[in-house]
Each structure stands twice: as C-alpha cells, then as structure tokens.
Amino acid sequence: MERIVSSKNMLLMAQKEGYAVPAFNIHNLETIQAVLETCSEMGSPVILAGTPSTISYAGAEYIVSIADAASKIYNIPISIHLDHFEKIEQIERYVKMGFKSAMIDASHEDFEKNIQIAKSIVDFAHMYDTTVEAELGRLGGQEDDIIVDEKDSIYTNPEKAQEYVERTGIDSLAVAIGTAHGLYKGTPKLDFERLKEIKDKVKVPLVLHGASNIPDELVRKAISIGICKVNIATDLKIPFATAVKDFFKNNPDESDPRKYMTPGKIAMKEIIKKKIEVCGSANRY
C-alpha cells in the first residue's frame, strides 16, 4: 500500500464520514516524529504541512526522505503538503521532488488573477497525482512571512466560491470565515451561516486555516458543517518551545539535543492528541 499519498482521498473520506484530517505544521525531524508517532498511536490519517520558510530551513529533500522513511514504519496514510506557497515555480519544483499536496495562495490577487494562477497550478499538479488547495478570501494575522492586517481580511463569498472552484478545478478550498493565523486577542467569532452557504454551493472539501487557539467547540461545529481539513501550527510551536525553555531553566548546563528536545516532543504530542480528538480523525485507518 502506498503511504506517501495525495490528500485527495483522505479529504474525500473525511467529507463523506463527517470528520476532518489534521494538517500539522512541521519544521524539523523532531516535530515530524512527534506528529507521526501520535497519529500512528491514534490511527489518524495526517497531513504534514510546511510553509515556504520551513521548506527552505529544513530542505525539501530532507522532508521528502524523512516522510518516505516514516511511511515504512507507520501504518497510516501520510501526505506532505506545501502550505501557503505563492510562487508557481517553487510549487512545480517541490511537486517534482515528491510533494503530493500543495496550496497555492493567490488570495492577495484580484478574483480573475487568483483563478488564473490556481488553474495553472491545477493543470500542472494533476499530472503528478498531486492535489491542489487554494484560498478565496483572506485571513488576518501572520502565516510565515505573509502578514494581513485585520482591516484587510476578507470573508469568502459563497457565490464567488462556487464559480472559483468550477473554473479552477481545485481539489479543496480554504475559506475565510473569521479565523486568523497566529494567536487571537479575544474569542474569535466564526461566521457559521456563511460556512453553511459555501458548503451548499461547493462540492470539494473545505479547509479551515488559523485553527490554533480556537475553542474546541467552535472547531467541532465547523467540522459538523463541512470543514474536512484543519490546519494547526501555533498551538504546536508554543508548547514545544515552552517545554524546552523550562528544561534549560532546570538544566542550564545541559548540551545534549537528545535531552532538551525530548520534553518539547512530549509537550507537542499532548496537543497533537487533543487536536486529533477534536478533528474526530482517530481510528480512521
């Protein structure tokens, strides 16, 4: 059975059965280990997501090789995903290396230009059995080096979403319904009525970005309405970093990475477990 897979069947299965596949942002060997060990223990399909700066930092070849090695160890479907990529040439290069899931983020462009860019990626990626996610509307906050002020965030228009999906041929659609990248200043207010309208008009799986720090009940409600993929980044980085910092407070002279990285992995795994439970993706494989 092929283990490094496109996210297409994963998301279609989630759409059919009413749960969401978690997409965890990873950065290095330790974060990949934490994600895959936990997902394997819980029987959850998983998407390993890397932003442009993560791929640059860790190296695309390393990530593909680590994922390939992991696919021989863990009996779960694993997809490696290019998250929030804006440059067409980068996506094409990494897809050829082995990434089978890619998000083209042209949400900063006008509607017609967004369609043109997304469709060009779809035409290319589908030749390599790679699924394409795109975004209509704009989330506030910061993802990688992309910063969107709250005043510039734009909610997804349901009518435009239907046209966008039909004209681009994308496999999944990231929607803007009130979430944001990073931490929230207060409790986010999600537009569930808008999500229902989008779900009624769009047949492809829907994606929720900016899911870190959102109350669990709101994420579960979004999934019950039609969200099939939930992106998680900030909620993983903070506990990992906090645990490593705490370790050094108690062990200021320690220099062994195996010792100070382990508390970070343990803390991260606890959050991953909770996110899998919220997504309802446990024991799906």
Secondary structure in CASP SS format (residue, H / E / C, confidence):
PFRMAT SS
TARGET T0000
AUTHOR 0000-0000-0000
METHOD secondary structure of the structure
MODEL  1
M C 1.00
E C 1.00
R C 1.00
I E 1.00
V C 1.00
S C 1.00
S C 1.00
K H 1.00
N H 1.00
M H 1.00
L H 1.00
L H 1.00
M H 1.00
A H 1.00
Q H 1.00
K H 1.00
E H 1.00
G C 1.00
Y C 1.00
A C 1.00
V E 1.00
P E 1.00
A E 1.00
F E 1.00
N E 1.00
I C 1.00
H C 1.00
N C 1.00
L H 1.00
E H 1.00
T H 1.00
I H 1.00
Q H 1.00
A H 1.00
V H 1.00
L H 1.00
E H 1.00
T H 1.00
C H 1.00
S H 1.00
E H 1.00
M H 1.00
G C 1.00
S C 1.00
P C 1.00
V E 1.00
I E 1.00
L E 1.00
A E 1.00
G E 1.00
T C 1.00
P H 1.00
S H 1.00
T H 1.00
I H 1.00
S H 1.00
Y H 1.00
A H 1.00
G C 1.00
A H 1.00
E H 1.00
Y H 1.00
I H 1.00
V H 1.00
S H 1.00
I H 1.00
A H 1.00
D H 1.00
A H 1.00
A H 1.00
S H 1.00
K C 1.00
I C 1.00
Y C 1.00
N C 1.00
I C 1.00
P C 1.00
I E 1.00
S E 1.00
I E 1.00
H E 1.00
L E 1.00
D E 1.00
H E 1.00
F E 1.00
E C 1.00
K C 1.00
I H 1.00
E H 1.00
Q H 1.00
I H 1.00
E H 1.00
R H 1.00
Y H 1.00
V H 1.00
K H 1.00
M H 1.00
G C 1.00
F C 1.00
K C 1.00
S E 1.00
A E 1.00
M E 1.00
I E 1.00
D C 1.00
A C 1.00
S C 1.00
H C 1.00
E C 1.00
D C 1.00
F H 1.00
E H 1.00
K H 1.00
N H 1.00
I H 1.00
Q H 1.00
I H 1.00
A H 1.00
K H 1.00
S H 1.00
I H 1.00
V H 1.00
D H 1.00
F H 1.00
A H 1.00
H H 1.00
M H 1.00
Y H 1.00
D C 1.00
T C 1.00
T E 1.00
V E 1.00
E E 1.00
A E 1.00
E E 1.00
L E 1.00
G C 1.00
R E 1.00
L C 1.00
G E 1.00
G E 1.00
Q E 1.00
E E 1.00
D C 1.00
D C 1.00
I E 1.00
I E 1.00
V E 1.00
D C 1.00
E H 1.00
K H 1.00
D H 1.00
S C 1.00
I E 1.00
Y C 1.00
T C 1.00
N C 1.00
P H 1.00
E H 1.00
K H 1.00
A H 1.00
Q H 1.00
E H 1.00
Y H 1.00
V H 1.00
E H 1.00
R H 1.00
T H 1.00
G C 1.00
I C 1.00
D C 1.00
S E 1.00
L E 1.00
A E 1.00
V E 1.00
A C 1.00
I C 1.00
G C 1.00
T C 1.00
A E 1.00
H E 1.00
G C 1.00
L C 1.00
Y C 1.00
K C 1.00
G C 1.00
T C 1.00
P C 1.00
K C 1.00
L C 1.00
D C 1.00
F H 1.00
E H 1.00
R H 1.00
L H 1.00
K H 1.00
E H 1.00
I H 1.00
K H 1.00
D H 1.00
K H 1.00
V C 1.00
K C 1.00
V C 1.00
P C 1.00
L E 1.00
V E 1.00
L E 1.00
H C 1.00
G C 1.00
A C 1.00
S C 1.00
N C 1.00
I C 1.00
P C 1.00
D H 1.00
E H 1.00
L H 1.00
V H 1.00
R H 1.00
K H 1.00
A H 1.00
I H 1.00
S H 1.00
I H 1.00
G C 1.00
I E 1.00
C E 1.00
K E 1.00
V E 1.00
N E 1.00
I E 1.00
A C 1.00
T H 1.00
D H 1.00
L H 1.00
K H 1.00
I H 1.00
P H 1.00
F H 1.00
A H 1.00
T H 1.00
A H 1.00
V H 1.00
K H 1.00
D H 1.00
F H 1.00
F H 1.00
K H 1.00
N H 1.00
N C 1.00
P C 1.00
D C 1.00
E C 1.00
S C 1.00
D C 1.00
P H 1.00
R H 1.00
K H 1.00
Y H 1.00
M H 1.00
T H 1.00
P H 1.00
G H 1.00
K H 1.00
I H 1.00
A H 1.00
M H 1.00
K H 1.00
E H 1.00
I H 1.00
I H 1.00
K H 1.00
K H 1.00
K H 1.00
I H 1.00
E H 1.00
V H 1.00
C H 1.00
G C 1.00
S C 1.00
A C 1.00
N C 1.00
R C 1.00
Y C 1.00
END
